[in-house]
Amino acid sequence: MSNTTVTVTDQGLTIAREGQTARFHALWLRDNAQDDATRAAGNGQRLIALRDIPRDTRVSAASAEGDTLSVTFAPEGKTVAYDLAWLWRHAYDRPVSCDSGWVASEFTTWDSGLSDTMPEADFTAVSTDPQAKRDWLAGVVRYGFGKLVNGPVVDQALMQVVDLFGYVRETNYGRHFEVRTQVNPTNLAFTGLGLQAHTDNPYRDPAPTVQVLYCLESSAAGGENMVVDGFRVAERLREENAQWFEVLSRYCARFEYAGEAGVRLRSRRPMIELAPDGELIAVRFNNRSAAAITDVPYAQMQTYYDAYRRMGEIIDDPAMEVCFRLEPGECFVVDNTRVLHARKAYSGAGTRWLQGCYADKDGLRSTLAALEESL
């Protein structure tokens, strides 16, 4: 952080380096102090509450030397050292996006063009090499899904996949579920029918954020898996008709599941979910589990259905899908808040046996962050 200049202002201070500037409020700086009296050394958690920081906190002096910024706060008279690189990474003085539906820079949206470069890794390599695991998990985060090959062909091998990054989330389907043809199935996923691309379990609150599907047998004709980037679907919808995007993100859909005794799952969430600042954070789409829509005003219902129909058409567009066949010992992991998955129909001849389970991406992202820090 050479050639860094610091200027004390009425509200805090301004840091300038290499032609760029960033402003920081005094209260923000004091709240984010890293000294032992403010943060626990072992876990980084705060030892004080905001009520312990004087309301009229201000910067009385500040200077930069090497990679360290030294700040003295009044009226406490407390001096705190900050790592300049840390401050620069956490700078919040930046242009604010005004676009509804903007996508965070850590994500790359895609369509069928990703087919030749889809995130894929070897099971053994990811299981034994931290660098390989880091690279594969980073791809899962960036693209919303990732494939593993050359895994063991044993019952419940998918649990070994989840152990790579997190924990199984148990549901009414159990710790895992079997995906193969059944008589009198509780879910259409357990038939040989083709399935429209969808996100799983939108009727849960919260819905599982990661799904794993692992192949153990695959001799039936057909049954190829497909994935569609729901974020790219939302972008296309917004590009075509901003009003359609707006109604699907403004009003809640309803989803429900009552396929077995003692289970009545219901949720109320938008098909396109935005953060308060307009960031696109989730997509939910599952025609099989859609309940009656009752949260859209009469005057907007026709527009809502036009938007709903068009979203489904974009999802069904072959130009949006990445298609692949899972062989025994192969699996894919999907971000269930973003990427829709589907299956082509398969015949009754031969066998097709997959096992599935759910997990959550907080564990996946935690594992990735820890690997990035250690490597």
Secondary structure as UniProt FT lines:
FT   STRAND          5..8
FT   STRAND          12..17
FT   TURN            18..19
FT   STRAND          20..25
FT   HELIX           26..31
FT   TURN            36..38
FT   TURN            41..43
FT   HELIX           50..52
FT   TURN            55..56
FT   STRAND          58..65
FT   TURN            66..67
FT   STRAND          68..74
FT   TURN            75..77
FT   STRAND          78..83
FT   HELIX           84..89
FT   TURN            100..101
FT   TURN            105..106
FT   HELIX           112..117
FT   STRAND          120..122
FT   HELIX           123..128
FT   HELIX           130..143
FT   STRAND          145..149
FT   TURN            155..157
FT   HELIX           158..163
FT   TURN            164..165
FT   TURN            172..173
FT   STRAND          177..179
FT   HELIX           188..190
FT   STRAND          195..198
FT   TURN            202..203
FT   STRAND          210..218
FT   STRAND          225..229
FT   HELIX           230..240
FT   HELIX           242..250
FT   STRAND          253..257
FT   TURN            261..262
FT   STRAND          265..269
FT   STRAND          272..274
FT   TURN            276..277
FT   STRAND          279..283
FT   HELIX           287..289
FT   HELIX           298..316
FT   HELIX           318..320
FT   STRAND          321..324
FT   TURN            328..329
FT   STRAND          331..335
FT   TURN            336..338
FT   STRAND          339..343
FT   STRAND          352..359
FT   HELIX           361..374
//
